[in-house]
């Protein structure tokens, strides 16, 4: 790497901040707070490097990304350890997250050419003398603002796909997980040796600097409220965005469901990662014929699950989130709801115990707002029509789950959501070929799959004349006779034969 291509280095006087363990409050690491000038310099380096990265071609980029994939795969435990320390999630969950991210990286690298390369398309009957083609070109520099709850898997859904599509990337990880972001960038540098993928760290101001630094697209994951602020900032420069915001995902249990499996899925969806999952399960609607059986299964399983150091459920990563969880539980109980497992959240708690709430009004905060904790509301419904209506009854529309032996597809197709899992939970997120994203207050745009590759490109269309047209239409030499011929052709093709 030449000195002119090198990524910016931090000065000794740079301000710093500490990354803390949510389980103990101990310092995990110390990181720089990058200011506007530093972020602008990083983006400038990425801009220059983007020309070289794009010129590598699909095959060259694939080889580079394969090298990176091998580094991550060979050091999975190391990355998982950094993640566990910064988020508090169990080591096994962290390993699973890394594994899924590696699988997506592999898919994006190996399928980018097939999805994005120039291909021929039909010119249509009226333009039959033209050869038509389209390809998807990289935008240039993509800014990624990542979350703390899945600090590897979620941002890699943008990073890996943007890189495979031919863009360079500047990543701003959450201030709660800066070590994970630095690990990813350092491992890429180790594998590739060029500033194709760089990281900047700090608080919200650093993220704001990234949106204003001239990147060609911003991929943001976080709350709906912050997503709106990112959109407003990007609107000033007409910078496009992909927003992956919150969710209030529902699980529907039909009367022909495998109740034990549905209860197990509900508990995992609600409490894995301490409930800090945008596409996790926060609401359950159960047919009245199996409601009691389901509740018995769920309560029995939930009572065996504890949030504690070294347990299967870790701490709440962001301290301020505990206040939101507490407010939702307190509101549910104050309005007639009951906690069959768990209950009010104690002051000063770092861990929130799994909580199962029933008889909660549909307009309560616990049903309508994103809780982002290990809680779940369970409601009895008379029919799946009612379940679908309630499931579609919030402003969020990210993921969803259906348990039914015979009605799964029928129910899934009526749900307002970006993704649905049938007789499983959050399975759509792990499948590299499926797009991931929501509608409504859950955001827009897609990561993963072919849609995720195209998200970080722009289409370039070419029409090439192969021979002279039978009717010269796009010229001032066009005659009345040719116009009459055009009218006759269009009527013959499209004006009859179909009702």
N, C-alpha and C positions, 0 to 999 in steps of 0.2 A: 504494500500500500504506500503510495507516495504521500508526502506531507500535505499536498494540496487536496488530496482526497480524504484525509483523515477526519474522523468524527471529532467534534469539539471536546475539549477536556475541561473538567471542572477546575476552577481556581481555588487556591487555598482559602480564600476569604468567603467562599460561597456559604450561604446560610444552610443549615441542615435541620432535619427532623428525625424523630425516632419512630421506628416501627415497634409496636408493643404486642406482647402475647395477650390475647383476650382472656385466656384462662387464668393467668397470674398477674398480668400487668407489668411483667418484666420486659426490659428492652431486648428486642430480637436483633435489631440492626439500626444503623444510622445512615441516612441518605441525604443527598443534596436537594435543596429546593431550587429548581431551575427557574430563572426569571425569563421575561419576554425576550431579552436579547439572546440568551442561550438557546431558547426554543427556536427562535428565528434562524440562528446559525445552524442548528441541527437540521431544520427543514431545508435550508439552502444546500447543505451537503447531500441530503436525500434527493433533492432536485437534480443535482449534477450526476449523482450515481444512477438515477432512474434511466438516463439515456443508455448507460452501459448495460444495466440489468435487462432492459427491454431488448437490446440488441443481441442478447445471449440466445434468443429464440426459446421456444418451448422446451426443447431437448436440453439446452444448457441450463435453464432454470430448474428443470426436473432433477438434473444431476446434482445441482447445488442443494436443493431441498432434501434430496435423499441423504446427502451427507449430514445435514442438520437433523433429520429424522433419526439417523443412526446414533448421533451424539445423545439426543434426548432419551432414546430407548435404552441405551447402555447405562444411563445415569438416572433412571426413573426414580430410584429410591432417594437420591440426593435432592431432586426437584420436589418430590413429595414431602420430604422432611422440611424444606423451606416453607412449603405451603402449609403444612400442619402447624408449624410454629407461628406463622403470621395469622392464620385464620382460626386455629384451634380445632380444625376438623380431624377426625380419627385418621391414622396413617393409612388404613385400608381404603377409606374413601378418597384420600388424596391420590393414592396409586391408581385407583379406578379412573379418576379424572385425567391423570396424565396419559393413561392407556387410551382413553377415548380421543384425547387431543392428538396423539400420535397417529391413530387410525385416520382421523380427518386430514391430517397433514399429508399422509400417504395418498389418500384418495385425490385430494386437490392437485398434488404434484403430477400424478399419473393420468388425470383426466382433463387437465386444462386445455391441451391441444385439441382433443376431440370436441370439446364444448365450444371453444372460442375461435378456432381457425376459420379461415374464409371458406364458405360453402355456397354452392349454387342454390338458388331458389327460383320458383316458377315466375315468369314475367307476366302471366295472365294472357288471355286470348287477344285482347286489344293491342298488347305490346309484345306480340310474339316474335317480332324482329329483334328484340333486345335479349342480351344475356344478362341475368341479374345475379348478384352475389352479395353476401354480407359477412363481415368478420367483426369480432369484438376486440377493441383495442384497449390497452391499459390507460387509466386516467393520468397516471404520473406518480404523485405522492399521496398516500392515504394516511390520515391521522386516525389512530384507534384510541379511544378512551375506555378503559376496561373497568370491570366491577371487582369487588372484593370477595363475593360469595363463591364464585368459581373462577379464580384468577388465572387459571391456565386454559381450561376448556373453552370458556366463553370468548375471551378475546382471540384465541387461536382460530375460532370460527371466522373471524375477520382477517387476522394476520396471515394465516396460511393461504387462504383463498385469494387475498389481495396480492400476495407475493407470487403465487402460482400464475395469476393473471398478468403478471408483468410489472406490477407497481413496486416502488419502495415504500417502506412503512416506518412511521414514527409512532411509538407506543407510549401512552401515558397511563401507567397502571394506577389503581386506587392507592390513596395514601395509606391505606391499611395493609396493602400487600406490595410494597415497592420492591422488596427482595425478590419476589417471584418474577416481576417484570425485568429486573436486572439480570436474573439468572437466564431467562429466555434470550435476551439480547446478547449476553456474553457467550452463551452456547452457540448462537448463530455465528457470531464473530469467529469463534473457535473453528467452526465447520467451514465457513465460506471465506472469511478474511476480508470482507468489504463492508462498508457502512450501508448495506441494503436495508437492514432492519436495526433501528436504533431506539433507545428508550430515554424518556425524560421523566423526572420524578418531582413530586411536590404536591401541593394542595389544589383546590379548585382554580386558583389563579394560573397555575401551570397549564391545566386543561384549557382554560379560556385563551391562553396565549397560543396554544396549538391550533385552536379553531380560527385564530386571526392571523396565522403565520403564512397563509398562502397555500395550504394543502388543497388537493383537488377533490377530496371527499373526506368526510368525518364519519366514522362508525362509532356510535355511542351505545353503551349498555349501562343502565342505571334506572333511577326513579323517573316516573312520568314528569314530575315537576322539573327536575334537572334537564330532562330531555327537551322540554319546551324552551328552556333557557339556551341550550346548545343550538336548537333550531333557529332561535331568534338571532343569536350571534352569527351563525352561518348565513342567514338571510342577507346580512349586510354586504356580503361579497358573493352572493348567489352560489355559495359552496353547497353542493348536495350532501345529504346526510342519510344514514340508515340508523333508525332508532329502535333499539330493543329495550323496551321499558318493562313495567311491572305486569303482574298477572294476579288473577283471583280464580285460579283454575278449579273446575268442578270434576268430581268423579260420580258417575251415574251407575247405579246398581239395579239391574232389571230383576224381575221375579224368577227368571231362569238362569241367573248367574251362579257361578261357583262362589258361594258366599265366603268361604274360608280364604280363597285366593283374593277376593275383592277386599276383604278386611286387611289382609297382609299388605296389599298394594296401597291401600289408603293410608296405613300407618307409615310405610316407607315414604310415600309421596309427601306426607305431611311433616315427618320428623327427620328424615335423612338430611344431613348438612344443617341440623338444628332448625329445619324448616326454612332455611334461607335459600330458597330455590324459586326463581321467577316462574317456572313452569311446574312447581310442586302442587300438591293437592291441599287446598284450603277449605273447600266445601264438598260435602257428600250428600247426594240425594238418593234415597233408597226406597224401592217399591215397598208398600205397606205389607205385602205378603212375606217379605223376607227381612223386614226392618228389625224385629226383635232378635232374630238369629244373627244378623250382621252386627248389631250393637254388642251382643254377647261376645262374639268373636273379637271384635275390635277392642273392647274394654279389657278382655283377658290378655291380649297381646300388648296393649299399651301399658298395662300395669307392670309388666315385666321389663319395660324399657326405662332406663334412667339417664338423665343428663348429668354427667359428672366427669371429673378428670379421668382420662384413660378409658372412658365408656364409649358406647356406640353413638351417643349423641353428645356433641361438643358444646362449647360455649357460644353465646351470641357474639359475633365478631365485632359489630359496631355498637358501642355502648348506648348511643341514643336510640337504637332500635328497640331496646328493652322497654322504654317508655311507651312506644307505640303498641307493643304486644300487651303491656299491662293495661293500657287504656281500652283496647279491644276486649280483653277478657272481663275487665270490670264493667264495661258497658253492657256486655252480653248478660252477665249475672244480674245486673241492676234492672234489666228489662225482662226478667223472668226466665232466663236461661239457666241451665244447670251444668255443672262440671262433673262428669262421671269419672274422669281421671284428671289429675292436676287441679288447678284453681288459680286464685290470685297470685301475681308475681311479687315476691318480697322485694322491698327496697334494698338496693345494693347488690342484687343478684347478678352474677356473671353467666349463670346457667338458667335456662327456663325448662321446666319439666314438661314432658309430653302432656298435652291437654286436649281432652275430648269434650266438646260442648254440644248440648242438645237443647231443644225448645227455644232456640235463639230466633228472634224476629228477623224476617227477611230484609228489613230496611236498617238493620243495625250495622255498626261499623265492622263487627266481626264477620259479616257476610258481604258487605259492599266494598270495603277498603282492603288493600293489600296488608296483611299482617306481618308476613315474613318472619314467622317464628314457628316452633313445633306445636301448633294448635290446629284444630280442625273442627268445623261445625258439621253436625249430622242431622239431616231433616228427613222426615217421612213424607212420601208422596203417594197419591192414589193411582197414578199412571205415569208412564214414561213421557206422555205429552206434557204433564205437569213438570216432570223433572227437566225436560228440555227447555221449557219456558223459563224456569227458575235459573237454570244454568246459563241461559243467554241473557239474564237480567241484570248484568253489571256493565259498567263502561269498559271493562277489560275484556280482552278476547285473545289470549295467548294459546295455552294448551288445554287439553281436556282428556278425560279417560272414560271409557265405557266398559262395564262388565256385563256380558250377556252371551249365552251360548248360541242364540239364533237371531238376535236382533241387532248385533253389534254395528254392522255397516249401516243399517237403516237409521239407527239413532245417531251415529257419528256424522252422517251426511246432513243432519239437521242442526248440528251445533255450530254456533258462531265462534269460530276459533281458528287459529292458524294451523294447529296440529291436533290430532286425536290419536290416542293409543287405545286399542281394543284388547281387553283381557291381558293387559300389561300396564306398566306405568312409566311414563316419560321415555318410552322406548324410541320414539321418533327422534329424540335428540342424539342418540348414538348411531343413527343410520346415516352415513355420509352422503347418500344419494338424495335424501329428503331435505327440502328447504325448511329453515327454522325462522320463525318470526310471527308477529301478531298483527292485529288490526285494532282500531279504536285507540283507547288509552294505553294499549300494550305496544304501540309503535307501528312502524311500517318498514318495508324493505326486508330482505332475506339474507341470511348467511346459510352456509352448507349447500351441498349439492350443486347442480348446474346453475341454479338461480343465484347461489352464493358466489360463484365465479363471475357470472355476468354482472352482479351487483357492483363490482369494482372495475367495470369497463364501460366503454361507450360503443354503440354499434356504428360501423362504417359501411354504408351501402354503395354499391357501384352498379350502374346500368351501362352496358356496352352494346352499341348497335352492331348487329351481325350482318344485316343486309337492309336495303332500302325498304321502307314500309309500303304496303300496298296503297295506303291512303296517307298522304302527307298532311298531318294534322297540326303539328307544332311549327307552323310557318305562316307568314302572311301571304304565301302563294296558295294557301288553301282555297279551294273553289266551292261554289254552292253544290256542285255535283258530288264532291267528296263529303260534304256535310250531310247530304241526303243519303249517301252510301253508309255513313257512320250511323245515322238514325236507323236505317234499315237493319244493319248488323246488330245493333244493341237490342232492338225490338225482337229480332229473331233469336238472339241468344238468351235474353233475360225477360222478355215481355210476355211469354206464353208458355204453356205446358205445365205450370205449377200453380196451385191454388193455395 
